[in-house]
Amino acid sequence: MNKSEKRTKLVEKIESRLRLTARNLVKFDTIQETLDFTVESFQLEFSWVCGDRI
């Protein structure tokens, strides 16, 4: 896979993730619920980077 194909695939993955996140965020009634979901999702998504430190 060349550099252009890798970039395109990464952009598609990011766009897909952003659409999914946006659909999930509109479900919440309060800012606190939204922030809780966002933090938890971030921790789950990037726990592989930091191991169990989060």
Contacts in CASP RR format, 6 or more apart in sequence:
PFRMAT RR
TARGET T0000
AUTHOR 0000-0000-0000
METHOD contacts of the structure
MODEL  1
MNKSEKRTKLVEKIESRLRLTARNLVKFDTIQETLDFTVESFQLEFSWVC
GDRI
1 9 0 8 1.000
21 41 0 8 1.000
24 37 0 8 1.000
24 41 0 8 1.000
25 34 0 8 1.000
25 37 0 8 1.000
25 38 0 8 1.000
28 34 0 8 1.000
28 37 0 8 1.000
43 54 0 8 1.000
46 54 0 8 1.000
47 54 0 8 1.000
END
